[in-house]
């Protein structure tokens, strides 16, 4: 993409992606669940906190390095798991893994990705792997062992997908898993030739028809008029299965989708290394609390566990607010997926640089030289006392 310089912030990628991607794919990526209340609340929460900057502070020599789960990264943000990336961005999982490795950011491969986990680890040996798992040891054990054998050092278990969400926007836009070849889908692709030739047909030529590769069941194509995606109910997944995973997994273990104080306590007592405070980007239970609001409580309850946040982060100010409220690290999904779709590795690098520059400027004006200096006292809330 030649016009990356016209994209001045992460929010700028979304309207351009709307014109680039077929309607079903854009709707799947951008949408939330039911009324989109959680999706909106994730952004509103950031708007309610304001900075109290310090002045006359020498802020030369600023850096954004941050430690997380025994690794030092160059920036305080990373790329979370996102499924089906290859449909939107050519070789998207590999693009994100390669760029994250080059820029020294954490990147988490999704269990719902269309690229074999072994290939992603070969591209970026420091990438993490995320799993969607049912309460069934016969599926849990081989997938955990596969990820461990591949060499991953950090395993993320997503715990807020007990059942399929009611994503009405998917029905309205014609998205399904797998996608059904219909005249409507064909037309959506035909009127977007850059995506059709640069992403979809290029993928078919070089990689064949993508399949779900890492779900713990038989490979499922992403486009089919007859094949149905196997249903593996996750409403039986319980703490006993986490304890089974903890015994199997030799590396770092992270839970994604934790919000309640009691769950954070049990996770800590179960030997979990880190939690991702998240409402799945507003894509699961409508009206779920915005994760940002829960950070002070999570910090108080987590003990030695690392605290990460995703859902709604779009600005450098958002990153710094999350750090002030107790996060050790933040993850940002949709904008980096749009960047990969529009510009491949160059697009992702541009998005990372935009956020890096925002954080650097903001740190100077706040009177700090590294992200670890962000404290709760540097924020005030426009809606009352902080949740704690």
N, C-alpha and C positions, 0 to 999 in steps of 0.2 A: 504494500500500500504506500503510495507516494505522498499522501497528505497527512501523515502522522503528526507533523508539526502543527497542524490546525487543531489537534486534540490537546486541550490545555489542562485537563483534569480527568480523573477517572470517570466522572459522570458523563463526559463527552463521548465515551465509547459506546454507550447504550443506544442513543438515537441513530448512530451510524450503523451499528449492528442490526437494528430493526430493519433497515433498508437492505442489508446484505443477506440476512438469513431468511429462509422460508418461514412463513408464518407459524407453522406448528413448532419448529425448533426454537424460534425466538420466544414464543409463548411459554414453552416448557422451561426455558432458562430464566426468563424474567419474572414469571408469575409466582405467586404464593399459593395459599390455600383458601378456599371459600371466599370470605369477604376481603382478604388481604390485610386484615387488621394487624396481624403480627408483622407483616412486611413493612407496613407504614410505621408501626410502633418502634421498630428497630432504628429507624432514622430519627424519629421524634425524640427518642431518649437522648441521643447525642446533642440535639438542639437545646436541651434543658440545662446543660452545664456550661459554665462560662469561666474563663481564666482570670486569675489574679497574678499578673506578671510582675517580676522583679526588674529593677532598672539599675544602671550604673554597675553592671556586672561584666567582667571581661569574659566573653564567650568565644574567644578565638580557640582553635583546636578542637572544635566540636566533632564528635563521632557518634555513630548510631549503633555500635556493636552491642549485642545482647546475648547472654547465656541462656540456653534452654536445653534441659535434659542431657547435660554433660557436653554440649556442643556450643561453640561460639559462632554466632552468625553476624554478618556485617550490617544487617538492618533488623528492626524490631517487628517485622511482619513477614508472613509467608503465604503459601498457596495451599488452600484446603482441598479435601477430596471433592471431585466433581465427576459425576457419571456421564457416559456417552459423549465425551468431548470430541471424539473423532467425527461425529456427525456435523459439528459446527465448525471445527478448526482442523485443517489438514494435519494428520499425525499429531493431534493436539496434546495427548499425554506426553509424547516424546518431546514436543516443543517446550512444554512447561517444565518437564524434568531437566532438560538440557540447560534451559535458561536459568532455572533455580540453582543448578549446580555451578554454573559459571559465575553467578552473582552471589553465591554463598547464602542462599535463602533456604529454609525448609520447604519441601514440597511433599504433599501427601497424595499418593495414588489411590483412587477410589476403587473399591471392590466392584463397582458397576462400570468400570472403564472398559474400553474395547481393545485394550492392548495388554498382552500377557505381562503379568507382574515381573517375570524373569527379565523381560526386555527392558523394562523401566529401571530395574536395579542395575542392569548392565550399563545404562546411560548415566545414571546418577546413583552412586553407591550409598549416598547419604539420604536418599529419599525414604519416606515412611510409607507403610501400606495400611490402608483402612479396610475393614471387613464389615459386611452386613451378614449377620449370622442368626439362624434360628436356634431354639433351645434343643438342639439335637447333637450330642457328642459325635455321632457318626459323620456329621458334616463339619463340625467345629474342628475336630482333631486333624483331619487331613489338610484342611485349608491353612490352619495355623502352622502345621509342620511344613507345608509347601512354602509359605512365606519365610519361615525360618531357614529352610534349606536354600532358598534363593539368596539369602544374605541380608535381608532387611534387619535393621537394628531396633526399629520402633514400630509397634503394631497399635493401630487405633481401632477400637470397637465402637461403632455408632449404636446408641442405645435408645434413640427416640423414634424408631420406625417400627413400632410393635405391629401396626397394620398399615395398609396403604392409605395415604391421605386422600381427602376428597378434593382433588385439584380440578375444579370445574373448568378452569381455563384450558386444561389439556383437551377436554371434550369439545369445547367451543372452537379451538384452533385446529383440531384434527390430529393431535399428537397421541401416539400409543407406543407401547413397548411389547413386541416389535411394531414398527411403523407398517401400516397397511398400504400397499401400492394402489392408490385411487386416482381418478382424474383430477381431483382437487389437489392432491399432493404433487402430481406431475405438473400441474399448472403453477403451483407455488414455486417449484424448482425452476421451471422454464422461464419465468419472468425475473429470475435472479441468476443470470448467466455466470456472474463472477463466482458465486457459490457453486453452481452446478458444475462448471468446468474446473474451477480451481480447488474445490474441496471434494465434492461427491464423486465425480467421474475420475478425478486424479487418484482418489482413494481406491476405487475399484480397479484401476489399472495397476497400481503399485502394491496394493495390500489385499485385494479381493474384498468381498463383502464382510464388513466388520461383524464380530460376534461378541457377546458378553463372555469374557474369558476367565473371570476370577470370582465367581459367585458361589463356588462350591457345588455346583450341579452342572449338568450337561451344557455345552456351549449352545447359545441361542443366537440366531441371526438378528440383526437390528431391523431388517426389512423383510417381511414375509406376509403373504396373503393367507397362509394356512397354519403356520407354526405358532403355538401359543407359548408365552413365557412360563416356565415352571413356577408354580406357587409354593413357596416355602414359608409358611406362617412363622412370624417372629414373636407372636404374643406369648409364647412359652419361654422365651429367653429370660433367665433369672440370675440372681447373684451366684447361685451354685455353679452356673456355667462360666461366669467370670472367674471364679476360683479355680475351675478346671483349666481355663486358659492361662491363668497365672502360673500354674504348675508346669504347663507345657512350654510357655514362652520364656526364653532366656534373656530377652532384651527389655527395652522400655515398653510399658503398657499404658495406653492412654484411653480414657473414656470420653466420647464426644456426645454432647447432648444432655449434659447434667446441669440442673438448675436448682434443685431443692437441697436445703441444708442437710437433711437426713441422708440423702443419697451421697452427698460429698463426704459425710462422716463414714459411711459404710465403704465407699471407695477407698478412703485413706486406710481404714482398718483391713481392707482386703489386699493391700500391697500394690495399689495402682500408683504409677509414677506421675501421672498428670491428668488433668481434666480439661476438656474444652467446654466452656460455658457457652451454650449455643441453643437456639431454637430452630436450627436447620434452615436458617435464612428465611424464616416465616413460611416454610413449606410443609409443615406437618400438622400441628394442632393450632387452629386459629385462636387468636387472643392469648397465646402464650406470652408470658412476660418477656420484655426485651432483656437479653442477657446482660447488657451494660448495667442495668439496675441491680443485678445480683452480685456484681463483682466485690463490693466491700464485704458482704456476708461470706462469699466464697473464700476470700483472702483470710478471713478470721477462722474459717473451719478447715482449711486445706492442710494445715500443718506443713510438712515438707514437700507436698505435691506441687508440681508446676501448674500454674493457672493460665490457660489460653482462652481467648475469646474470638468467636466469629459471629457474623450476622450484622449487616448494616454498615460496616466500616467503608467509608468512601474518601475520606480526607486525612491529611496529616494531622489536623486537629483532632480527628476521631481517634487516631492511634494514640496520641498523647493523653487524651482524656481517659482512655481505657487503661493505660499504664498507671495514671494517677489513682484510679479507683481500685487497683489491685492486680491487674493482668500482668503476667510476665511477658506475654507475646500476643499478637493478634494475627488473624488469618483473614484473607480477603478473596472472595471467590468470583462472582459474576464479572467484575471489570477485567480481571486477568483472562477469563475465558473469552470475553469479547475481543480483547487485545490479540489473543492468539488467533482467533477467527479472522480478524481484519488484516493483521500484519505479520503473523507467524512469530518467530523469535524476535524480530525487530519491533513488532507491536508490543510484546510483553516487556522487552527492555525499555521501551518508551514509557509504558505505564509505570514500571518500577521507578524509573528516573523521575517521573512527575511526582510520585509520592515521596521519594527520597528528598527531593528539593523542597517540597512543602514542609516536611518534618524539620529539615535543617533550618529553614527560615523561621519556623515557629519556635524552635529551641532557642535561637538567638534572641528573639523578641520576648520569650518567657524568662530569659536570664539563666539558662542551663546549658551545659556542654555535653551531656549524655542522657539517654532515656531513663537511666536509673535514678536521676534526680527528680523525676516527676512524683509529686506527693499529693495526697488528698487536700492539703491546705492550699494548693494552687488552684482549686476549683471552688466555685460556689454554684448552688442549684437555684434555678428560678422558680422551682415548685415546692421548696421546703427542704427538710433535712434529708440527708442521704440515707438510703436503706442500709441497715446494719444489724 
